[in-house]
């Protein structure tokens, strides 16, 4: 039996704790799979999540659906963790296959969205494990993972190479809700991750070893850090959604970095390597004029542009667009 959901929220990371609703679909965006784990969808809180509505588990350990309420979430939520493995393994993957393997034509831009929260271990099992989101292709090859290390309370990621986990420089707080958005460009072999609207992983390769570039699943993963000594920590998740958009590039975003000592405003375009972008400004969101352009030559797809006229403006809005 899981404990009552009455943990106090505490902010250790730099993000706000407000939980946004799943984003509205863009024009032409197609839903591959989505669920809120609600009763009307057929989810039973008295059963494991694996075995319901096409969900599958590899490994053993706690997984299921909770009735709520949980602060920051609506209705029922899914979870992995808490109950120790029943087999001699320390890894549990729970997933719902979508089997996306584009046949002919350019592959789509994929987006995975989920709302999540990690609950800490108690004194009954004072160990702290890892919770991950892992992308697998239709050959069941793991492409990449985003890891929430509940021991260090840090977010890291791993590719399909031998370099191990890479830090993002961002932390998270147990008991805090977060919105995770992962964007995957199959055509250019790149992926990005945002948490609560903040970019934490930029333009990493989906595969470094030439694995098949398609998507079968996004797994919720529980990894026991100390074999044989699992914590009773667990991850809840809701508003799980996978979509496909017929685009071959990630729409760029613009960040205001700050004002240089010489006067101009410094803007950073978050895009894709090798793509040329134009940055435009407006005072009223109706009339737009270009302030600069250039190619995103950095491996992460950054482009920095200066706006020398910004100090004279009462207000400025910025946008970026890709150029042929």
C-alpha positions in Angstrom: 0.0 0.0 0.0 1.5 3.4 -1.0 1.7 6.1 1.6 -0.6 9.1 1.7 0.2 11.8 -0.8 0.8 14.6 1.7 4.5 15.3 1.2 5.4 19.0 1.7 6.7 20.8 -1.4 10.2 22.1 -1.2 12.1 23.9 -3.9 15.7 22.9 -4.4 16.0 23.5 -8.1 15.7 26.7 -10.0 12.3 26.0 -11.6 8.8 27.1 -10.5 6.5 24.4 -9.3 3.4 25.3 -11.3 2.3 22.5 -13.5 1.1 23.4 -16.9 -1.5 21.5 -18.9 -0.4 19.4 -21.9 0.3 21.8 -24.8 -2.3 22.3 -27.5 -1.5 20.5 -30.7 0.1 22.5 -33.5 -1.5 22.6 -36.9 -1.0 19.2 -38.6 0.2 17.5 -35.4 -1.0 13.9 -35.0 -1.4 12.1 -31.7 0.3 8.7 -31.6 -0.8 8.0 -28.1 -2.0 9.9 -25.1 -3.6 9.1 -21.8 -4.4 10.7 -18.4 -4.7 7.3 -16.7 -8.3 8.0 -15.8 -11.0 5.5 -14.8 -13.1 6.4 -17.9 -10.1 5.3 -20.0 -10.2 1.9 -18.4 -7.4 2.2 -15.8 -8.0 0.3 -12.6 -6.2 1.6 -9.4 -6.3 -1.9 -8.0 -4.0 -3.4 -10.7 -0.5 -2.9 -12.0 -0.1 -0.4 -14.8 1.5 -3.1 -16.9 -1.2 -5.2 -18.5 -3.6 -2.3 -18.8 -4.4 -0.6 -22.1 -1.3 -2.0 -23.8 1.2 -1.1 -21.2 4.1 -3.6 -20.8 6.7 -4.1 -18.0 10.2 -5.5 -18.4 11.7 -6.3 -14.9 9.8 -6.3 -11.6 8.9 -3.8 -8.9 6.1 -1.4 -8.1 4.0 0.1 -10.9 0.3 1.0 -11.1 -2.2 3.8 -11.0 -3.0 6.0 -8.0 -6.4 7.6 -7.4 -5.0 10.9 -6.2 -5.5 13.6 -5.3 -1.9 14.8 -5.6 -1.0 18.5 -5.5 -0.3 19.7 -9.0 -2.1 16.8 -10.8 -5.7 16.2 -11.8 -7.4 12.8 -11.3 -5.6 9.5 -11.4 -1.8 9.2 -12.1 0.5 6.4 -12.9 3.6 5.5 -11.0 6.8 3.3 -11.0 8.8 2.5 -7.9 8.0 2.1 -4.1 7.5 -1.7 -3.9 10.8 -3.6 -4.1 11.5 -5.9 -7.1 10.2 -9.4 -6.8 12.9 -10.9 -9.0 16.7 -10.5 -8.7 16.8 -7.5 -10.9 17.3 -3.8 -10.3 15.7 -2.2 -13.4 12.1 -1.8 -14.2 10.9 -0.4 -17.6 7.2 0.3 -18.1 6.1 1.4 -21.6 3.3 1.5 -24.1 4.5 0.8 -27.7 3.5 3.1 -30.5 5.6 1.4 -33.2 6.3 4.5 -35.3 8.4 3.5 -38.3 7.9 6.0 -41.2 7.6 4.3 -44.5 8.7 6.6 -47.3 8.8 10.3 -47.3 10.5 12.5 -44.8 10.2 11.4 -41.1 8.1 13.6 -38.8 9.2 15.7 -35.9 8.2 13.8 -32.7 7.3 15.3 -29.3 6.9 13.5 -26.0 5.2 15.3 -23.2 4.6 14.2 -19.6 4.0 15.7 -16.2 6.0 14.0 -13.4 7.0 14.1 -9.8 9.5 12.1 -7.7 8.5 11.2 -4.1 11.3 10.7 -1.7 12.2 7.6 0.3 11.1 7.2 3.9 13.0 6.0 6.9 11.5 2.5 6.2 13.8 2.2 3.1 16.3 5.2 3.3 17.8 4.6 -0.1 17.6 6.9 -3.1 17.2 5.6 -6.7 17.1 6.8 -10.2 14.0 7.5 -12.4 14.4 7.8 -16.1 12.6 8.4 -19.4 14.2 6.3 -22.1 13.6 6.3 -25.9 13.7 3.0 -27.8 13.4 2.4 -31.5 11.4 -0.4 -33.1 14.4 -2.7 -32.9 14.3 -2.3 -29.1 17.6 -0.4 -29.1 17.8 2.3 -26.5 18.6 5.6 -28.1 18.9 8.0 -25.1 17.7 8.5 -21.6 17.0 11.4 -19.3 17.9 10.5 -15.7 16.5 12.0 -12.5 19.1 11.0 -9.9 17.2 11.1 -6.6 20.4 10.7 -4.6 22.1 13.8 -5.9 18.8 15.3 -7.0 20.4 16.1 -10.3 19.2 15.7 -13.9 21.6 14.0 -16.4 21.4 12.2 -19.7 23.0 9.4 -21.5 23.3 8.6 -25.2 23.9 5.3 -26.9 27.7 5.7 -26.8 30.2 4.7 -24.1 30.6 8.1 -22.6 28.3 7.4 -19.7 26.0 10.0 -18.1 26.4 13.7 -18.9 25.3 16.4 -16.4 22.8 19.0 -17.5 23.7 21.4 -14.7 20.1 21.4 -13.5 18.6 20.0 -10.3 15.1 18.9 -9.3 13.2 18.7 -6.0 11.4 15.6 -4.7 7.8 16.5 -4.1 7.8 19.2 -6.9 5.8 18.7 -10.1 7.5 19.2 -13.5 6.5 19.2 -17.1 9.0 17.4 -19.3 8.9 17.9 -23.1 11.3 16.0 -25.4 11.5 16.9 -29.1 13.0 14.4 -31.5 14.0 15.3 -35.1 14.4 11.9 -36.9 15.4 13.6 -40.2 18.4 15.3 -38.5 19.2 12.8 -35.8 18.8 15.4 -33.0 16.8 15.7 -29.7 16.1 18.4 -27.2 14.5 18.4 -23.7 12.7 21.2 -21.8 11.5 21.2 -18.2 8.8 23.7 -17.2 9.6 25.7 -20.4 13.4 25.8 -19.7 15.7 24.1 -22.2 18.0 21.7 -20.3 19.3 19.5 -23.1 20.1 20.9 -26.6 20.6 19.2 -29.9 22.0 15.9 -28.9 22.2 13.0 -31.4 19.4 10.4 -31.1 22.0 7.8 -32.0 25.8 7.9 -32.2 26.1 4.4 -33.7 23.8 4.4 -36.7 20.8 2.7 -35.0 17.5 2.8 -36.8 15.9 6.3 -36.4 12.3 5.6 -35.5 10.4 5.4 -32.2 8.7 2.5 -30.5 8.3 3.8 -27.0 9.2 6.2 -24.2 9.8 4.2 -21.1 9.2 5.1 -17.5 12.2 3.6 -15.7 13.0 2.8 -12.1 16.7 2.0 -11.5 17.7 0.7 -8.0 21.1 2.4 -7.3 22.1 -0.1 -4.6 21.4 -3.7 -5.8 19.3 -5.5 -3.2 18.6 -2.3 -1.3 15.8 -0.4 -3.1 14.3 2.8 -1.7 10.6 3.2 -1.3 10.9 6.4 -3.4 8.7 6.5 -6.6 7.8 8.6 -9.6 4.3 9.5 -10.5 3.4 10.7 -14.0 0.4 12.0 -15.9 -0.7 13.6 -19.2 1.5 11.2 -21.1 1.5 12.1 -24.8 3.4 11.3 -28.0 2.8 13.3 -31.2 4.1 13.5 -34.7 4.4 16.7 -36.8 5.2 16.8 -40.5 8.2 19.1 -40.1 11.9 18.5 -40.8 13.3 21.0 -38.3 12.6 22.1 -34.8 10.9 25.5 -34.6 13.5 28.0 -33.2 13.1 30.0 -30.0 14.7 33.2 -28.9 16.1 34.1 -25.5 17.0 37.5 -24.3 20.4 37.0 -22.7 21.0 40.6 -21.5 22.4 44.0 -22.4 26.1 44.2 -23.3 28.2 46.9 -21.7 28.6 48.4 -25.1 24.8 48.9 -25.3 23.2 46.3 -27.7 20.9 43.6 -26.5 22.2 40.1 -26.8 19.8 37.5 -28.2 20.3 33.8 -28.4 18.4 31.6 -31.0 18.0 28.0 -29.9 17.8 26.1 -33.2 19.6 23.4 -35.0 23.2 23.1 -36.2 23.8 24.3 -39.8 20.4 26.1 -40.2 20.4 29.8 -41.0 18.0 32.0 -38.9 16.8 35.6 -39.1 15.9 37.4 -35.9 13.1 39.9 -36.0 11.8 42.5 -33.6 8.4 44.2 -33.0 7.0 46.7 -30.6 3.3 45.7 -31.1 3.4 42.1 -32.5 2.1 43.3 -35.8 4.9 45.0 -37.6 8.2 43.1 -37.7 11.7 44.1 -38.8 14.9 42.1 -39.0 17.7 42.8 -36.6 20.2 40.2 -37.6 20.7 36.8 -39.2 23.3 34.0 -39.3 23.9 30.3 -39.3 23.8 28.2 -36.1 27.3 26.8 -36.4 27.7 25.6 -32.8 27.2 21.8 -32.1 24.2 22.7 -29.9 22.5 24.9 -32.6 23.0 28.2 -30.9 23.1 31.5 -32.7 23.8 34.8 -31.0 22.5 38.1 -32.5 22.9 41.7 -31.2 20.2 44.3 -31.4 21.9 47.7 -31.3 18.6 49.6 -31.4 17.1 47.9 -28.4 18.2 50.5 -25.7 16.2 53.2 -27.5 13.0 51.1 -27.5 10.3 51.2 -24.8 9.6 47.5 -25.3 10.6 44.8 -27.8 9.3 41.4 -28.8 11.5 39.0 -30.7 11.0 36.0 -32.9 13.2 33.8 -35.2 12.6 32.1 -38.4 14.7 29.7 -40.5 15.9 30.7 -43.9 16.4 28.5 -47.0 
